[in-house]
Amino acid sequence: MSVFSRSEADDVARGARAVIACPDDGRSARSVEAREEEARGLALAIHIETVETRTFRIRQAKPATLFGSGQMEEIAAIVAAHEAELVIVDGGLTPIQQRNLEKGTGAKVIDRTGLILEIFGERAATAEGRLQVELAHLDYQAGRLVRSWTHLERQRGGFGFLGGPGETQIEADRRLIRNRMAKIRRELEEVTRTRGLHRARRQRAPWPVVALVGYTNAGKSTLFNRMTGAAVMAKDLLFATLDPTMRQVSLPGGGKTILSDTVGFVSDLPTQLVAAFRATLEEVISADLIVHVRDMAHPDCEAQADDVMHVLEEIGARGDDGAPMIEIWNKADLLDEEARERLAAEALRREDVAIISALSGEGLEAAAQLMARHLGRLHRLRDIRVPMADGASLAWLHSHGDVEKEVAEEEAMLLSVRLSDADWARFQARGLDESPLSRRWPES
């Protein structure tokens, strides 16, 4: 059962027989076959049985129905032939289009955004995840209230004969939704504040954070489980992971790292979800290194990579202030010999790629070495003079950095320490006084 309350008419019947209609305006970078396969995967993720999938060429979207009249009749015929209860449109629908399609096909209609919201609603396991999904669904639902109500006036306002029309049912529902959304936002702000405190504590720890990102079903959770020994849900299923998970892992060279598994991205990810999950995705924004896990056996892997980059840009994880990123090319076990050789040749020309099979374990050592190597590059050699009396700062530098040289003076200790920019900022934030002894030397 979904986490948000709504009318029975707005609920997707899990296990229903569904027809998938894919509108194609010719602008998608993906093949028709790949789009249809992903749409079926989304339906399967919510336990819906797909009885037929059909792509319809849309030369000009109809404001009332999206599809043309002939296409509408074809969809209705398919629904009748299979006795389907549901039509899934693999694209966005306006409330009017959704209502008219339901009238024309005689079946419940849901668009891509609504379907993804249903999946997230079923998969959210934590209180934070449930709040985020409910907020996204209420935002989506607010514009579709007209579908649920045919009467406009609930009561008369005022006194005697002078009273005008009272609050309509739609207005009342919108007010209730706005109030509920405001309450959820306040609760999420508290969650964000708590997460920020946890992040601050981690930043005082000696380990960097590595965030796994990628298209849904790219193999992030399988890689996460392989590297950490965790038991995060990892299935050949879209959006198998929804709530973020973090574990400590040791990288080659003895360095410890906090590895974070995040929700998978998807093409045309609903804007409501991007906004609602911003707090969760802050783990990606604040990471020291982003690891983009890619499914190289997928026919549309390049388009998937573009979608991931688009979402990262949307949440502010790319650009000059963004963390460096490497790529893990996964599912090598599904490639034929020619494709593997081609990928291997391309990977040799780059310093930010490792080829693996998270399922079989092939290439995991190379992936771990790649992470360790790039994290090591983030650590610059800095010469620092610290007062002898400031034992806490000396201990902090030893625990957070790689001290390569120490020279004792009369009143201070001179250290050459490798520190990341983030750790250097944390060291400066410790509030050393501004005496000459506490100032940084010129970098060597």
C-alpha positions as CSV (number, residue, x, y, z in Angstrom):
1,M,0.0,0.0,0.0
2,S,1.3,3.5,-0.9
3,V,2.5,5.8,1.8
4,F,0.1,8.7,0.9
5,S,-3.6,8.8,1.1
6,R,-5.7,9.3,-2.0
7,S,-9.0,8.2,-3.5
8,E,-9.4,4.7,-4.7
9,A,-9.6,6.0,-8.3
10,D,-6.1,7.4,-8.0
11,D,-4.5,4.2,-6.8
12,V,-2.7,1.9,-9.2
13,A,-4.0,-1.7,-9.0
14,R,-0.9,-3.8,-8.4
15,G,-1.1,-7.0,-10.4
16,A,-3.3,-5.4,-13.0
17,R,-3.2,-6.2,-16.7
18,A,-1.7,-3.2,-18.5
19,V,-1.2,-1.9,-22.0
20,I,1.8,0.3,-22.4
21,A,1.5,3.1,-24.9
22,C,4.8,4.8,-25.8
23,P,4.5,8.2,-27.6
24,D,7.4,8.8,-29.9
25,D,8.0,12.4,-31.2
26,G,11.3,11.5,-32.8
27,R,13.4,13.5,-30.4
28,S,14.6,10.8,-28.1
29,A,18.2,9.6,-28.3
30,R,17.0,6.1,-27.3
31,S,15.9,3.3,-29.6
32,V,12.2,2.4,-29.6
33,E,13.1,-1.1,-28.4
34,A,15.1,0.2,-25.4
35,R,12.3,2.6,-24.4
36,E,9.7,-0.1,-24.5
37,E,11.9,-2.5,-22.5
38,E,12.4,0.2,-19.8
39,A,8.7,0.9,-19.7
40,R,8.0,-2.8,-19.1
41,G,10.7,-2.8,-16.4
42,L,9.0,0.1,-14.6
43,A,5.7,-1.7,-14.8
44,L,7.2,-4.9,-13.5
45,A,8.8,-3.0,-10.6
46,I,5.3,-2.3,-9.3
47,H,4.0,-5.8,-10.0
48,I,2.0,-4.9,-13.1
49,E,1.5,-7.5,-15.8
50,T,2.2,-6.0,-19.3
51,V,-0.1,-7.6,-21.9
52,E,1.1,-5.5,-24.9
53,T,3.5,-2.7,-25.6
54,R,3.0,-0.4,-28.5
55,T,4.9,2.7,-29.8
56,F,2.9,5.5,-31.5
57,R,4.5,8.1,-33.7
58,I,3.3,11.5,-32.5
59,R,3.8,14.2,-35.1
60,Q,1.9,16.8,-33.1
61,A,0.7,16.2,-29.6
62,K,-3.1,16.7,-29.3
63,P,-3.8,19.0,-26.3
64,A,-6.9,17.0,-25.3
65,T,-5.6,13.5,-25.7
66,L,-1.9,13.5,-26.7
67,F,-2.6,10.8,-29.2
68,G,-4.5,11.2,-32.5
69,S,-8.1,9.9,-32.8
70,G,-7.1,6.9,-34.8
71,Q,-4.4,6.0,-32.2
72,M,-6.9,6.4,-29.4
73,E,-9.2,3.9,-31.1
74,E,-6.3,1.5,-31.6
75,I,-5.4,1.8,-27.9
76,A,-9.0,1.2,-26.9
77,A,-9.2,-1.9,-29.2
78,I,-6.0,-3.3,-27.6
79,V,-7.4,-2.7,-24.1
80,A,-10.7,-4.5,-25.0
81,A,-8.9,-7.4,-26.7
82,H,-6.8,-8.1,-23.6
83,E,-9.4,-7.1,-21.1
84,A,-6.8,-4.8,-19.6
85,E,-7.5,-2.6,-16.6
86,L,-4.7,-0.1,-17.0
87,V,-3.1,1.9,-19.7
88,I,0.5,3.2,-18.9
89,V,1.6,6.1,-21.1
90,D,5.4,6.2,-21.2
91,G,5.5,10.0,-21.1
92,G,3.9,13.0,-19.4
93,L,0.2,13.7,-19.4
94,T,-1.7,16.8,-18.5
95,P,-4.7,16.2,-16.2
96,I,-7.1,16.8,-19.1
97,Q,-5.3,14.4,-21.4
98,Q,-5.3,11.7,-18.6
99,R,-9.1,12.2,-18.0
100,N,-9.9,12.1,-21.8
101,L,-7.7,9.0,-22.3
102,E,-9.6,7.2,-19.5
103,K,-12.9,8.1,-21.1
104,G,-11.7,7.0,-24.5
105,T,-10.1,3.7,-23.5
106,G,-12.4,2.7,-20.7
107,A,-9.4,1.9,-18.4
108,K,-7.5,3.6,-15.7
109,V,-4.6,5.7,-17.2
110,I,-1.3,6.6,-15.5
111,D,1.6,8.4,-17.0
112,R,5.4,7.8,-16.5
113,T,5.6,10.3,-13.6
114,G,2.7,8.7,-11.7
115,L,4.2,5.2,-12.3
116,I,7.6,6.2,-10.9
117,L,6.0,7.8,-7.9
118,E,4.1,4.6,-7.2
119,I,7.3,2.6,-7.4
120,F,9.1,5.0,-5.0
121,G,6.0,4.9,-2.7
122,E,6.2,1.1,-2.4
123,R,10.0,0.9,-2.1
124,A,10.6,3.7,0.5
125,A,11.8,2.0,3.7
126,T,12.9,4.8,5.9
127,A,10.8,7.6,7.5
128,E,12.7,10.1,5.4
129,G,12.2,8.2,2.2
130,R,8.4,8.0,2.9
131,L,8.2,11.7,3.6
132,Q,10.1,12.5,0.4
133,V,7.8,10.3,-1.7
134,E,4.7,11.7,-0.1
135,L,5.8,15.2,-0.8
136,A,6.5,14.4,-4.4
137,H,3.2,12.7,-4.8
138,L,1.2,15.5,-3.2
139,D,2.9,18.0,-5.5
140,Y,2.0,15.8,-8.5
141,Q,-1.5,15.2,-7.2
142,A,-2.3,18.9,-6.6
143,G,-2.7,19.7,-10.3
144,R,-5.0,16.6,-10.8
145,L,-7.7,17.3,-8.3
146,V,-10.1,18.1,-11.1
147,R,-10.1,14.4,-12.0
148,S,-11.6,13.4,-8.6
149,W,-14.5,15.9,-8.3
150,T,-17.4,16.7,-10.6
151,H,-19.2,19.0,-8.2
152,L,-17.8,22.5,-7.8
153,E,-19.6,24.0,-4.8
154,R,-19.6,22.4,-1.4
155,Q,-21.5,25.0,0.6
156,R,-22.8,28.6,0.6
157,G,-20.9,31.2,2.5
158,G,-22.1,34.3,4.4
159,F,-25.5,34.9,6.0
160,G,-29.0,35.1,4.6
161,F,-29.4,35.9,1.0
162,L,-26.2,37.9,0.8
163,G,-23.8,34.9,1.0
164,G,-21.8,34.1,-2.1
165,P,-20.4,30.8,-3.2
166,G,-18.5,29.1,-0.4
167,E,-15.2,27.2,-0.6
168,T,-15.3,24.6,-3.4
169,Q,-14.3,21.0,-2.7
170,I,-11.3,21.4,-5.0
171,E,-10.2,24.5,-3.1
172,A,-10.6,22.7,0.2
173,D,-8.5,19.8,-1.0
174,R,-5.9,22.0,-2.4
175,R,-5.7,23.8,1.0
176,L,-5.4,20.5,2.8
177,I,-2.6,19.4,0.4
178,R,-0.8,22.7,0.8
179,N,-0.9,22.3,4.6
180,R,0.3,18.7,4.5
181,M,3.1,19.7,2.1
182,A,4.2,22.5,4.4
183,K,4.2,20.1,7.4
184,I,6.3,17.5,5.4
185,R,8.8,20.2,4.4
186,R,9.3,21.2,8.0
187,E,9.9,17.6,8.9
188,L,12.3,17.1,6.0
189,E,14.2,20.3,7.1
190,E,14.7,18.7,10.5
191,V,15.9,15.5,8.7
192,T,18.3,17.6,6.6
193,R,19.6,19.4,9.7
194,T,20.2,16.0,11.4
195,R,21.9,14.6,8.2
196,G,24.1,17.7,8.1
197,L,25.2,17.1,11.7
198,H,26.0,13.5,10.8
199,R,27.9,14.6,7.8
200,A,29.8,17.1,9.9
201,R,30.8,14.3,12.3
202,R,32.0,12.2,9.3
203,Q,34.0,15.1,8.0
204,R,35.8,15.2,11.3
205,A,36.6,11.5,10.8
206,P,39.8,10.6,8.9
207,W,38.0,9.0,6.0
208,P,36.7,10.5,2.7
209,V,33.3,9.8,1.3
210,V,32.8,8.0,-2.1
211,A,29.3,8.2,-3.6
212,L,28.1,5.5,-6.1
213,V,25.8,7.0,-8.7
214,G,24.3,5.7,-12.0
215,Y,21.3,4.8,-13.9
216,T,18.8,2.5,-12.2
217,N,19.7,-1.2,-12.5
218,A,23.3,-0.4,-13.5
219,G,24.7,-2.6,-10.7
220,K,25.5,0.0,-8.0
221,S,24.1,-2.1,-5.1
222,T,25.8,-5.3,-6.3
223,L,29.1,-3.4,-6.4
224,F,28.4,-1.9,-3.0
225,N,27.7,-5.3,-1.5
226,R,30.8,-6.8,-3.1
227,M,33.1,-4.0,-1.7
228,T,31.5,-3.7,1.8
229,G,30.1,-7.2,2.5
230,A,26.7,-5.5,3.1
231,A,23.4,-7.0,2.2
232,V,21.7,-4.1,0.4
233,M,18.8,-5.2,-1.8
234,A,20.4,-5.9,-5.3
235,K,18.0,-7.3,-7.9
236,D,17.7,-7.1,-11.7
237,L,14.9,-4.7,-11.1
238,L,14.4,-0.9,-11.6
239,F,14.7,1.1,-8.5
240,A,15.7,-1.8,-6.3
241,T,17.5,0.7,-4.0
242,L,15.8,3.8,-2.8
243,D,17.1,4.7,0.6
244,P,20.8,5.6,0.8
245,T,23.2,3.2,2.6
246,M,26.7,4.0,3.9
247,R,29.5,1.6,4.9
248,Q,33.2,1.8,5.7
249,V,35.5,0.0,3.2
250,S,39.3,-0.4,3.0
251,L,40.9,0.6,-0.2
252,P,44.4,-0.6,-1.5
253,G,47.2,1.1,0.4
254,G,45.3,0.8,3.7
255,G,43.1,3.8,3.2
256,K,39.7,3.7,4.7
257,T,36.7,5.2,2.9
258,I,33.0,5.6,3.5
259,L,31.1,4.2,0.5
260,S,27.6,5.5,-0.2
261,D,25.0,3.7,-2.3
262,T,22.4,6.1,-3.7
263,V,19.0,5.9,-5.5
264,G,19.4,5.2,-9.2
265,F,18.5,7.8,-11.8
266,V,16.3,7.3,-14.8
267,S,15.4,9.3,-18.0
268,D,12.7,11.9,-17.5
269,L,13.0,11.6,-13.7
270,P,10.0,13.5,-12.4
271,T,11.0,17.0,-11.2
272,Q,9.0,16.5,-8.1
273,L,11.2,13.6,-7.1
274,V,14.4,15.4,-7.9
275,A,13.3,18.2,-5.6
276,A,12.0,15.9,-2.9
277,F,15.1,13.7,-2.8
278,R,17.5,16.7,-2.8
279,A,18.3,16.1,0.9
280,T,19.2,12.5,0.2
281,L,21.3,13.5,-2.8
282,E,23.2,15.9,-0.7
283,E,25.4,12.9,0.1
284,V,26.5,13.0,-3.6
285,I,27.0,16.8,-3.5
286,S,29.3,16.6,-0.4
287,A,31.2,13.5,-1.5
288,D,35.0,13.6,-2.0
289,L,34.7,11.3,-5.1
290,I,31.8,10.4,-7.3
291,V,31.8,6.9,-8.9
292,H,29.6,6.7,-11.9
293,V,28.6,3.0,-12.4
294,R,27.5,2.3,-15.9
295,D,25.8,-0.8,-17.5
296,M,28.0,-1.2,-20.6
297,A,25.9,-4.2,-21.8
298,H,22.8,-1.9,-22.2
299,P,22.2,-0.8,-25.8
300,D,21.5,2.7,-24.6
301,C,24.4,3.1,-22.2
302,E,25.5,6.4,-23.7
303,A,22.0,7.9,-23.4
304,Q,21.8,6.6,-19.8
305,A,25.1,8.3,-19.0
306,D,23.8,11.6,-20.4
307,D,20.7,11.3,-18.2
308,V,22.9,10.7,-15.1
309,M,25.0,13.7,-15.9
310,H,21.8,15.8,-16.3
311,V,20.5,14.9,-12.9
312,L,24.0,15.5,-11.3
313,E,24.0,19.0,-12.9
314,E,20.4,19.6,-11.7
315,I,21.3,18.8,-8.0
316,G,24.6,20.9,-8.2
317,A,27.0,18.0,-8.1
318,R,28.9,19.0,-11.3
319,G,30.8,22.1,-12.3
320,D,33.9,23.7,-10.8
321,D,32.8,23.1,-7.2
322,G,31.7,19.5,-7.8
323,A,33.7,16.4,-6.7
324,P,35.9,14.7,-9.2
325,M,34.3,11.7,-10.9
326,I,35.5,8.3,-12.2
327,E,33.6,5.7,-14.2
328,I,33.1,2.0,-13.4
329,W,32.1,0.1,-16.5
330,N,30.0,-2.7,-15.2
331,K,28.4,-6.0,-16.6
332,A,31.5,-6.9,-18.6
333,D,30.4,-10.6,-18.2
334,L,27.4,-9.9,-20.5
335,L,29.6,-8.6,-23.4
336,D,30.9,-10.7,-26.2
337,E,34.7,-10.9,-26.9
338,E,34.7,-8.2,-29.5
339,A,32.8,-5.7,-27.3
340,R,35.1,-6.4,-24.4
341,E,38.2,-5.8,-26.5
342,R,36.8,-2.6,-27.8
343,L,36.0,-1.4,-24.2
344,A,39.4,-2.5,-23.0
345,A,41.2,-0.5,-25.7
346,E,39.1,2.6,-24.9
347,A,39.7,2.2,-21.1
348,L,43.5,2.1,-21.8
349,R,43.4,5.6,-23.2
350,R,41.7,7.0,-20.1
351,E,42.8,7.3,-16.5
352,D,39.4,7.4,-14.9
353,V,37.9,4.1,-15.9
354,A,37.8,0.5,-14.6
355,I,36.0,-2.4,-16.3
356,I,34.3,-4.9,-13.9
357,S,31.6,-7.4,-13.4
358,A,30.1,-6.7,-10.0
359,L,28.2,-9.9,-10.2
360,S,31.2,-12.2,-10.7
361,G,33.8,-10.0,-9.0
362,E,35.9,-9.6,-12.1
363,G,37.9,-6.3,-12.0
364,L,36.9,-5.3,-8.5
365,E,40.6,-4.9,-7.4
366,A,41.3,-2.6,-10.3
367,A,38.2,-0.6,-9.4
368,A,39.3,-0.3,-5.8
369,Q,42.8,0.8,-6.9
370,L,41.3,3.4,-9.2
371,M,39.3,4.9,-6.3
372,A,42.3,4.9,-4.1
373,R,44.5,6.5,-6.7
374,H,42.0,9.3,-7.4
375,L,41.4,9.9,-3.7
376,G,45.2,10.1,-3.3
377,R,45.4,12.8,-5.9
378,L,43.0,15.0,-3.9
379,H,45.6,15.2,-1.1
380,R,48.1,18.0,-1.6
381,L,51.4,18.3,0.3
382,R,51.1,21.3,2.8
383,D,53.8,22.7,5.2
384,I,52.2,23.7,8.5
385,R,53.6,25.1,11.7
386,V,51.7,24.2,14.8
387,P,52.4,25.4,18.4
388,M,53.8,22.7,20.6
389,A,51.0,23.4,23.1
390,D,48.3,22.6,20.6
391,G,48.4,18.9,20.9
392,A,44.8,18.5,19.6
393,S,45.7,20.0,16.2
394,L,48.9,17.9,16.0
395,A,46.8,14.8,16.7
396,W,44.2,15.9,14.2
397,L,46.8,16.2,11.4
398,H,48.2,12.8,12.2
399,S,44.8,11.1,12.1
400,H,43.4,13.0,9.0
401,G,46.5,13.4,6.9
402,D,49.6,11.6,5.8
403,V,52.5,13.2,7.7
404,E,55.6,12.9,5.6
405,K,58.0,15.0,7.7
406,E,58.2,16.5,11.2
407,V,60.7,19.0,12.6
408,A,60.6,20.1,16.2
409,E,61.4,23.8,17.0
410,E,61.6,25.5,20.3
411,E,57.9,26.5,20.4
412,A,56.4,24.8,17.4
413,M,56.3,21.7,15.3
414,L,56.9,21.9,11.6
415,L,55.0,19.3,9.6
416,S,54.8,18.4,5.9
417,V,51.3,16.8,5.6
418,R,49.3,15.5,2.6
419,L,45.7,16.8,3.1
420,S,42.7,17.0,0.8
421,D,41.3,20.5,0.1
422,A,38.2,19.5,2.2
423,D,40.4,18.4,5.1
424,W,42.5,21.5,4.9
425,A,39.3,23.6,5.1
426,R,38.3,21.5,8.1
427,F,41.7,22.1,9.7
428,Q,41.4,25.8,9.2
429,A,37.9,25.7,10.7
430,R,39.3,24.4,14.0
431,G,40.1,28.0,14.8
432,L,43.8,28.2,15.4
433,D,44.8,31.7,16.5
434,E,46.4,34.1,14.0
435,S,49.9,34.2,15.5
436,P,52.7,33.5,13.1
437,L,53.2,30.1,14.6
438,S,49.7,28.9,13.5
439,R,49.9,30.2,9.9
440,R,50.4,28.0,7.0
441,W,53.8,27.9,5.3
442,P,54.0,28.5,1.5
443,E,53.3,25.2,-0.1
444,S,56.3,23.2,-1.2
